[in-house]
């Protein structure tokens, strides 16, 4: 019976030198991939990551922490881990961290200011090296604690105007404008925009984008915005129920969050209407269940990977002593057309609306 001879790396555990040899690169290149200290091209980065996976290499984070006086931990704060966008961002961040010697500490603030502040203070006390934060609100009180701590932090998605924090935001105005244009191009005039919390900048900008498209199509008299408040599906159902019960009900709904999409679907069913024959529905985000339901949901898909990649790169730059003034990045939605939006079947579309594509 033959037995396989184990390599030295298997006996002692792979080292950074083993990874470098397997990838055909220098140990400095491996270190740059692990710590993000310098840019490494996609091809070399992939070779290093493949070697790490093949050798099951695990960096000695304890030794690195003692040597560099760092904890090698990154705090990640999300407002609602059940919201479609946020877990997708976290999954991508975990992938980025997996090929470094950083560990993530995740906390869910549950859209609660007090809980968010307590959780962030705990992360600061644990001396995390950096923070990636999706706040409850643009002006969340915990931001003062982060600022005073001096810990590098990057905000994602919910960001106040003129913030002094590094941040990554979606081009919300352009995204909502594209979504409204899509509905208008299908002949819809009576489009009801279903918003959550208009106190959030990203929601304000989505409302602005919708209005820009309506004005552009000369359909301002049909503008219809319902603000449910604080992203609660039940409030959305109450507000939408009234709009769907009257004679002049809209022919299309544009839901600005996942929870508002859920509210729209529930209310459409309760009103005895059929999607999309009686009413079209356009959503924001692109949750997995949007593709699973029938009819599948047309949506503006937010780029979770881009959010995470840009935020991670900015934070790594700060941890490697980049002293550039406030760093920021903008990411963009993709309109994904599925089954829930179809051409308006009522009166012919106006010439002005027909021009919008």
N, C-alpha and C positions, 0 to 999 in steps of 0.2 A: 504493500500500500504506500503510495507516494504522498508525501506531505509538502505543502507549499512553504517555501522559505520566506519568512517575513523580512521585509526591508528594515534597515535601521530606523527609518522614520516611523514605521509601525510599532517598533519596540519602544521608542522613547517619546512618540508623539511628534508630529511634523513641526518643523521650525520655519522661520521666515526664510532661511537659506534654502530649505527644501522647496518651498513655494517658488522662490526665485528661479531655481534650477528647472523645475517642472514647467514654468511659464516662459523660460528663456529670457528673463529680464534681470535687472539688478535688484538687490534687496531694497535700495532706495525707491525704486518704482513700486515695489510691493508696499512699502511703508506709505508712499504717497496715496496709493489706492485705499489703504486701510484707514488713514487719518485725514485724507482730503487736503493734505498740506500743499500740494501742487497739482496742476491740471495734468491728467493722464488721458491720452486719446482713447476713443471707444474700443479700438481693436486690442490695444495693450491691456486696457482695463478688463475686457472680457477674458483674455488669456489668464490674467491673474485670478479673476473670480473663478474660472474653471479649475485652475490648479488648487485654489483654496478648497473648493467643493470636493475635488477628487481626493485630496490628501486629508480632508476633514480637519483642516488647520484651525486652531482656536488661539487667537492672540492672548498673551499673558497680560490681561488688563490690570491686574493688581500691581504687577511690577511697573507697568507704564504709569499707573496712577501715582505710585510712590516716587517714581523718578521725576515726573513732570508736575507733581503737586496738583493733579487734577483728579476728579472722581470718575472720569470717562463715562459720565451719564448725561443724558439729554432728557429734560422733562417735556412731555407732550400733553397739552391741555385741550380738550375738546368740549364743546357745549352740550353735545348729545351724541353718544356713541351709536345710537340706533338710527341716526339720520344718515341717509344714503351716501352723501358726499364725505362725511367725516371719517367713517370706518375705512373708506377707500383710500383716503389720504394717509391714514395711520398704517394701513397695510403696505403702502408704497414706502413710507418712512422706515418701516421695519426692514424692508428689503435693502434700502440704502444703508441702514445701520449694520445689517448682517455682514457686510463686507468691510466693516471697520472694526475698531476695538471699542466702539461706543455702545452702551446699552441704553434702551429707552425705558423711561418710567412714565406710564400712561395714567392720566386721571380724567374723569368725566365730571364736569361741573354741574351737569343736569339743568342747565339754563338757570342756575341760581347764583346770584351775586355773592351772597355770604359764603356759600359752599365753595365757589370758585376762588374767592380770596383766601379762604383757609387752606385749600389744596395747594395753591401757588405758594403760599407762605411756607408750607411744609416742604415743598420742592426746594425753595431757597435755603431753608435750614439744612437740608440734606446736601447742600453745596453742589447742585447740578452744575455742569459746565455751561449749559445753554438751555434755552427754552424755545419751544415751537408752540405758539398759542393761537387757538381759534376762540376769541373771547365771546362771552355771553352778549355783550353789547360793545359798540365802538368805543364808548367812554367808560368802560368797566373800571371800578375803583381799584381792582387788583393791579392795574397797570402802574399805579403810583408805587406799589411795593416792588414791582419788577424794576422800575426806573431807579429807585433808591438802592436796590441791591447791586446794580452795576453789572449784572449777569447779561451776556449777550442774548437777545431775544428777537425772534422774527414772528410777526403777526400774519395770519392767513385769513382771507375771506372777509372778515368783519374788521374794517379798519376806518378810523376817523380821518376826515380830511386834515391835511397838514400835520399828520402825526410825526413825531420825532423817532418813532420806531422803524426799523427795517420791516418791510412788509411785501406780501404777494397778494394781489387782488385780481379778480376777474374783471374784464371789460364789460360790466353789467349793462351799460347803456346800449352798446353795439349789439349785445346778445338779445336783449329784449326787443330792440328795434327789428332785428332780423326775424324773430319769432312773430311779431305782429305783422310784418310784411308778408310772411308766409300765409297767415290766415287771410289777409286782405287780398292776396293774389288768388286765393280760392273763391273770392267773391263775398266773403263775410264782411258785413258792416257793423252789425250789433255784436261787438266783441266785449265780453265782460272780463276784466282783469281782476284776478283774485289774489290779493296780497296778504301777507302775514303782518309783520311788525314794521310799520312805516318809520319807526324810529331808528331802524338800521340803515346805514348808508347804502348797502348793497340793494336793499329793497327799494329805497328812494330812487336809486339809479335805474332799476328795472322799470319802475313806473315812468320815469323820464323817457326811457327808450321806447316804451309803448306809445307814449304821447307824441313823441317825435314822428313815429310811423303814421299815426292817425292824422296829424297835421299835414304831413307830407302827402297823404292820399286825399286831403280835403274832406275828411270825415269827422272833423272835430265835434260836430253836433251829436255824433253817436258815441262819443267817449263815455266809458262806463268803468269806474274803478271801485271795487269793494275791498276795504281794509278790515280783515278779521281781527288782527291784533295778536301779538305774541306767539304766532305760529301754531295756534291751537286748532285742530281739525274740527272740533265741535262748534267753535265760534264761526268757522268758515261755513259749516253746514247751515247754521242759523241764518247767516247773511245771504248765502246763496239760495236757500230755500225760497225766500221771498222773491228773488229775482227770477226764479224759474217757474213760479206759480202764476204770474200775470200773463196778459195777452201779448205784451211786447217783449217776450223773453228773448235772450240773446241766441244767436245761431252758433256761437263759438265761445269757449271758455279758455282763458290763458292763466294757468296756475303757476305762481312764482316760486313755490317750494314743494317739496315732497308731501308735507302734511296738507297743504292746500289741494294737491292733486288727489289725495285720499278723500278729502272733504268733497271735492267735485264729483268723484266717482260715486260716493255714497248718496249724495243728493240727487244726482241724475237718476239713479236707480229708484230712489224713494219717490221721485216725481213721475215715475212711469215712463221716462224717456229712454230712447235707445241710442247708444253711442256706436258709430258716428252719424247714423241716418237722421236722427232728430237734432243732434247737437255735436259739434266737433270739440275736441279737447287737446290743448297743447300744454306740455309740462316743462318744468325746469329740473335739472339733474338728469341722471339716467340710471335709476336703480334697477337691479336685476329683474325685479318683478314687473317692471315696465314692459319687458320683452316677453314675459311669461303669460300675462293676461291676454284675453281676447275680447275686443280688439287690442292689439299692442299699442303702446302709447307713443305718439310723436313727442319728441322732447328736444330741449337744448341741453346737450350733454356737456357737463362741466368736466374739465380735464384734471381729474384727481392726481394723476401721475405728474402732470406739469406743476400743479400746486406744490406737491411734495418735493419734487426735484429742485425747483427753484428755491424753495425755502431752505432745504438742506444745504444747497450750494452757498447760499448767503450766510447761513449760520457757520458753516465750516470756514468760510473766508474770515469771519469775525474771530473765530477761535484760533485762527492762524495770523492774528494781529493785523488784519485789514482795517485801516483807519479812514477809509473813504467815508465822506458824509453819507447820510441816510441812503441805504440801498433799497431799491424796490424793483419789483417785476410785475408785469401784467400778463395774464393768460387769457385764452379765448375759447369760447364755446363752439360746439359743432351742432348744427341743426340736423337731427336724425329723424327723417320722415318715415312714419309707420302707418298704422291703420286707423288711428283715432281722429285724423283730420282728413276731411274730404271737401269737395266743392260744394258751395252753398246751393241748395235746391229750391230756393224761393224766387224772388224777383230777380231779373237780370242785373248783373253788377254794373255800376256806373262806369263811365269812360275813364274817370280819374283813377278809380280803384283798379281797373283792368291794366293800367299802365305800371302798377307796382309789381316788380318781380323779385 
